Amino acid sequence: MTMMQTSSSMLSSARRSGARVLVALGLVAALAGCGSEPAPPPTGRVERGAVVTKVSASGSLTAIREQNLGFPKGAQLKQLTVKVGDRVSPGQIVAMEDDFAVRQTLAQLQGQLNSQRALFGKFVADPTVQGAQATLDQAREILEATQKSVDAELAADESATDQAHKQLDFDSYLLDKAQEALRADQVSCASTGGIPFTPPPPANGVGGTGGPNSSVGVGPAQAGVDDPARVGPVFAGSTGAGGSGAPGSGGGGGNPACNRIPTDQQAVVNGRRTVLMDKTALQAAQQKQNVDRSQGQVSVENARQSVVTAQNNLDSAATDRPFNIDQQVALVASAAAQVDAAQKDVDNTVLRAPVAGTVAAINGVVGEFLQPSSGVSALAPGSTAPIPGLSGTSVNSSLSLGNPATGAQRPGGTQFMVLDNVNTFQVVVPFEESDAAKVAPNQKVDVTFDAVPDLTRSGTVVSVSPTGSNISSVINYYATVVLNETDPRLKDGLTAQARVITNQVQDVLTVPNSAVRKSADQSTVTIIDANGTQQQVRFQAGLVGDDRTQVISGLREGQEVVLRQGV
């Protein structure tokens, strides 16, 4: 026989035993009532009072203000200065982490910041622009000096060329005069019996020398002779019988012109030689002038190119400088931000109490390596305290925060430390959706506690969550109830039963709910008049409370009504 069959047999036996007991009791009652009137039905009265409706749910008692504490970065716990139950004040140091690693990081980033600041100073004081401007000014001065030098040299060359022209013209003029003197003496000598004279052809193929510029281009051949020594016959005068004839003797009758002919011939030769030298000097001066003009132009263009290059360098340096400075400013700002963040990490190794409160939980021992505090708390509606049992987890989570094997929840959840204010409590309770629709802020609440059965405290609904939470596959809405009065026996985490007064009317006619019968929208009761006669009466019902119904009309205060049995 299976366990289920055994249970069914035991249930059947119990039912048969119960039936026999009821039959026996009925027989006893029948025998006792023989010869007497039946017992009157239970009754109630129409009375003036209050009609109240309530919804209830269970929750946990929690401090009205709770603060989770932890370290932003994980490290070894170095010091713990408080214990569970200690009272702390704002700013009090409660724990410290080992800060060696974060201080090393801070030192490295501070060094990088110092380096960037030094580079920034270098860019600000960079003399590149000033140097480029000085180079440009110097290049302009060199260009100006080069131009002046070239102009001066060309002017000197022009002067030398003009001087060579003048010298050539002057020497050509002297040559012409020497030739004229030679011809005149030759003609004069011939006229006095000297050697007949044939004048040499004029220079440049024309008659006479033709003025001071006629000597340009004159050479020995152009002067009518092949050689400067050959300027005409040598007049020695007429010789005597011996034919020796010294100058001034013999033919020509002692004409002095004949004696001057050799001198004139030498003067012509010297003049021609001088003209040739002058022409060579003129050509050299002209050649030098042309060469100096070309070289001077090259020098000027090179100097001008230096000016252009210096100007480009200045423009480039002047354009780059503000952008380089702006870039360095940004790098300095970035490095400074990293230093600030590293300094914040160092500061965060010291944990201070942000508010006054009592240490409710500590999860860590000196020497242990703490994890970063990343858990978040689901806050109760209208409160800064978390929903009990959900610290550091989602409100939809069904996992335990403690030992998976035992299901025990660790105090404080995933938080390193929890502070709370135990001077005032609140109850956070979930209402299923049909009841939650009746709960609203400022409603009165009666709160009882499983651990303190004789204690009831009044409270007020602070807020109702606008979002539902899935609890055991049922949609619930959390409501926060603040206790209006406290008691020394109350402790954080106690189970509490909250009964919210959703509606009530005071000082109205009421009738017991067990006396009311409803059919469609009609409400009736059975009244007993003074003669004991029962009569069914319809009345207009108002608010239906937990145990009484409001009477709007149809009944009078004091009327006796019959209560339904078994209700």
BELJOSUL-V139714 format. One record per helix or strand. SS is the DSSP state (H for helix, E for strand). FROM is the first residue (numbers start at 1). TO is the last residue. If there is no record, write none. Layout:
ss/from/to
SS/FROM/TO
SS/FROM/TO
This chain:
ss/from/to
H/3/33
E/43/45
E/47/69
E/76/80
E/87/88
E/93/97
H/100/124
H/128/191
H/203/205
H/251/254
H/256/347
E/350/352
E/357/362
E/369/369
E/377/379
E/386/391
E/417/432
H/433/436
E/444/449
E/456/464
E/469/471
E/474/483
E/495/512
H/513/515
E/517/519
E/522/528
E/534/544
E/548/553
E/560/562
